[in-house]
Amino acid sequence: MKLKNILAILVAATTLAVACTDKEAISSISGLVVSQSYIPITAVSPASNSITIICDQNWSVDGTTVPEWLTVSPMSGSADQEVKLTFNAEENTGGERSQEVIVKIGDGTKTQILKVVQSSASAGEVEPST
């Protein structure tokens, strides 16, 4: 009976350890908090969505990662300020499109990837998260 209990405790502890490790990997960069890193946008106008970003350093959006069909505003922010980062997309009359937009933190050696996905015209509307 003791062996069963010990085995159950070991399985539970291992599961907890793995779950915590995965969660830490998802939280990404120390000093940076984004309300979400996946940004869905509808196909039809107004096609936009916003997230909140707070960083303990100055940050900027890498303009080379922003495609022509998407605008991001603002493109930078100061340390310790909560900023509403807004993504506006042109109306999508074709298939689903996506882009990984990169946020550079501090001197640019640390980055955060934000995945922007705009639904296809035939997919109907996708509710943007708030």
N, C-alpha and C positions, 0 to 999 in steps of 0.2 A: 504494500500500500504506500509506503514511504517513497519507493522508487517512482510510482505513478505521480505522486505529488511533486517530487523533485523534477521529473521530466516535464510536467505541465508548467512549472515555474520557469524552467529553462526556455521552453518554447515561447512563453509569454514575454520573457525578458528579451529574447532575440527579436521577436516581432516588434516590440517597443523600440529597441535600439535601431532597427532598420527603418522604422517609420520616422523616427526623429532625424536620422541621417538624411533621408529623402526630403524631409521638410526643410532642413537647413540648406540643402542644395537648391531648392526652389526659391528660397527667400533671397538668394543671390548675393548682392554686394553689401558689405557692411557700410552703414552710413547713408544708404539710399532706400527710400520707401516709395513704391509705386502702388497705386490702388489696384491696378491690374496690368498684366503684360500682354494680354490678348485683347485686341480692340476690334470688335465687329462693327461694320458699317453697312447700312442699307444700300441697295442699288439705286434707289430713287432719291431725288432732292426733297428736302435737305438731307444730304448724306453726311452725317457727322457723328462724332462721339468724343467724349472727354474722359481723361483720367486725372488723378491728383498725383503730383510728384513732390517729394521733399528730400533734400539731400544736404549732408553736412559740408558739402563743398560746392563751388560753382559748377554748373553743368551746361552742356549744349547738345543740341540735336545735330548729328552729322548730316549736313545737307546733301551729301552725295548719296545717301541712302533713302532720300525722299523722292519718289517718282513724280513725273509730270501730272498725274491724275490726282495727286494728294498734296494738301498743304498742312503744315503743322505750325501751331502758334501757341505760345511764343517759341522761338528757336533756342532760347537759353534762359537760365535762371541763376539767381544768387544763392549762396549758402544759407541754410536754415530758414528758407522761405517756402511756404506751401504754395504751389503753383498749379493752376488748372491748365493742363496741356490738352489742346483741342486739335482733333484730326478732322479735316474737311475733305471730302472726295467729290470729284465730278460725278455726275450721274453715270451709272454703269449700264450700257446697253448691250454688253456682251456677257461673257462667262465670268465666273468668280475670279477675282484677282487678289493677290496678297503681296505684302512687302514686309521685310524685317527692317524696321527703323532703329538706328543705333543712337543711344544717348551716351555721350562721353562725359565722364566724371573727372573733375579736377584737371590734371595735365593730360588726360586722354588715355592713360594706361589702363584704366578700368572703364568698362562699358556695360551697358544694359541693353538687351535686345527687346524691342516691343514689336509684336507681330500684329500687323493691321490686315484685316481680311474684309473685303467688300463683296457682298453677295452678288450673284449673277442676276441679270434682269429677269430670267425665267424662274428664279427661286422664290420670288415674292419678297415681302419685307421681312427683315430680321430686326427684332427690337434691340436697339443699342442699350447696353447696360449703363447705369448711372453711378 
